[in-house]
Protein backbone atom coordinates (compact mmCIF):
# COMPACT_ATOMS: atom_id res chain seq x y z
CA UNK A 1 0.00 0.00 0.00
CA UNK A 2 1.19 3.52 -0.73
CA UNK A 3 0.00 6.62 1.08
CA UNK A 4 0.51 9.81 -0.91
CA UNK A 5 -0.10 13.33 0.31
CA UNK A 6 0.82 16.86 -0.58
CA UNK A 7 0.90 20.15 1.22
CA UNK A 8 3.18 22.01 3.53
CA UNK A 9 3.38 20.90 7.13
CA UNK A 10 4.12 23.39 9.88
CA UNK A 11 6.99 23.35 12.33
CA UNK A 12 7.14 25.00 15.72
CA UNK A 13 10.77 26.08 16.02
CA UNK A 14 12.09 25.67 19.55
CA UNK A 15 15.69 24.68 18.86
CA UNK A 16 18.53 26.09 16.82
CA UNK A 17 19.21 23.15 14.51
CA UNK A 18 19.10 22.92 10.74
CA UNK A 19 16.38 21.49 8.60
CA UNK A 20 13.14 22.06 6.83
CA UNK A 21 9.61 20.87 7.39
CA UNK A 22 9.92 17.75 5.21
CA UNK A 23 12.95 16.41 7.05
CA UNK A 24 11.31 17.25 10.36
CA UNK A 25 8.10 15.43 9.30
CA UNK A 26 10.16 12.33 8.51
CA UNK A 27 12.17 12.49 11.72
CA UNK A 28 8.94 12.63 13.69
CA UNK A 29 7.53 9.72 11.66
CA UNK A 30 10.71 7.73 12.24
CA UNK A 31 10.38 8.16 15.99
CA UNK A 32 6.70 7.17 15.93
CA UNK A 33 7.38 4.07 13.81
CA UNK A 34 10.03 2.96 16.35
CA UNK A 35 11.70 0.51 13.98
CA UNK A 36 8.53 -0.91 12.44
CA UNK A 37 9.53 -3.18 9.58
CA UNK A 38 8.50 -2.83 5.94
CA UNK A 39 7.73 0.90 5.95
CA UNK A 40 9.60 3.32 3.74
CA UNK A 41 8.90 7.04 3.41
CA UNK A 42 10.01 10.05 1.41
CA UNK A 43 9.14 13.70 1.92
CA UNK A 44 10.41 16.41 -0.42
CA UNK A 45 9.70 19.86 -1.79
CA UNK A 46 9.25 20.11 -5.54
CA UNK A 47 11.47 23.21 -5.76
CA UNK A 48 14.42 21.17 -4.48
CA UNK A 49 14.85 23.14 -1.24
CA UNK A 50 13.50 22.01 2.12
CA UNK A 51 13.46 25.24 4.08
CA UNK A 52 16.80 27.04 3.97
CA UNK A 53 19.00 24.02 3.38
CA UNK A 54 20.34 22.45 0.17
CA UNK A 55 18.19 19.32 0.32
CA UNK A 56 14.74 18.72 -1.15
CA UNK A 57 13.88 16.48 1.79
CA UNK A 58 14.87 13.10 3.15
CA UNK A 59 13.92 9.44 3.22
CA UNK A 60 13.52 6.74 5.83
CA UNK A 61 13.83 2.98 5.56
CA UNK A 62 12.96 0.22 8.03
CA UNK A 63 16.54 0.24 9.35
CA UNK A 64 16.95 4.04 9.68
CA UNK A 65 16.43 4.13 13.43
CA UNK A 66 18.80 1.20 13.98
CA UNK A 67 21.49 2.82 11.82
CA UNK A 68 21.07 6.07 13.77
CA UNK A 69 21.43 4.30 17.09
CA UNK A 70 24.60 2.54 15.87
CA UNK A 71 26.03 6.00 15.16
CA UNK A 72 25.01 7.24 18.60
CA UNK A 73 22.31 9.55 17.22
CA UNK A 74 19.34 10.24 19.48
CA UNK A 75 16.43 10.94 17.13
CA UNK A 76 14.30 12.51 19.86
CA UNK A 77 17.06 14.96 20.80
CA UNK A 78 17.56 15.98 17.16
CA UNK A 79 13.82 16.53 16.78
CA UNK A 80 13.66 18.63 19.96
CA UNK A 81 16.45 20.84 18.55
CA UNK A 82 14.77 21.11 15.11
CA UNK A 83 17.89 19.52 13.63
CA UNK A 84 16.50 16.98 11.18
CA UNK A 85 18.95 18.06 8.47
CA UNK A 86 21.98 17.07 10.54
CA UNK A 87 20.32 13.83 11.63
CA UNK A 88 19.60 12.69 8.07
CA UNK A 89 22.91 14.05 6.77
CA UNK A 90 24.76 11.72 9.14
CA UNK A 91 22.69 8.79 7.84
CA UNK A 92 23.32 9.85 4.24
CA UNK A 93 19.54 9.92 3.78
CA UNK A 94 19.04 13.47 2.54
CA UNK A 95 17.48 13.88 -0.90
CA UNK A 96 19.52 16.47 -2.78
CA UNK A 97 18.23 17.36 -6.25
CA UNK A 98 19.44 20.91 -6.62
CA UNK A 99 17.01 23.71 -7.46
CA UNK A 100 14.23 22.64 -9.83
CA UNK A 101 12.84 26.15 -10.34
CA UNK A 102 9.30 24.85 -9.95
CA UNK A 103 7.46 25.15 -6.67
CA UNK A 104 4.31 23.04 -6.93
CA UNK A 105 4.03 21.55 -3.47
CA UNK A 106 5.63 19.45 -0.76
CA UNK A 107 4.89 15.77 -1.24
CA UNK A 108 5.03 12.75 1.00
CA UNK A 109 5.06 9.10 0.01
CA UNK A 110 4.82 6.29 2.54
CA UNK A 111 5.17 2.73 1.27
CA UNK A 112 3.85 -0.04 3.51
CA UNK A 113 4.85 -3.51 2.32
Buried (B, 14 or more C-beta within 10 A) or exposed (E): EEEEEEEEBEBEEEEEBBBBBBBBBBBBBBEEBEEEEEBBBBBBBBBBBBBEBEBBBBBBBBEBBEBBEEEEBEBEEBBEBBBBBBBBBBBEBBBBBEEBEEEEEBBBBBBEE
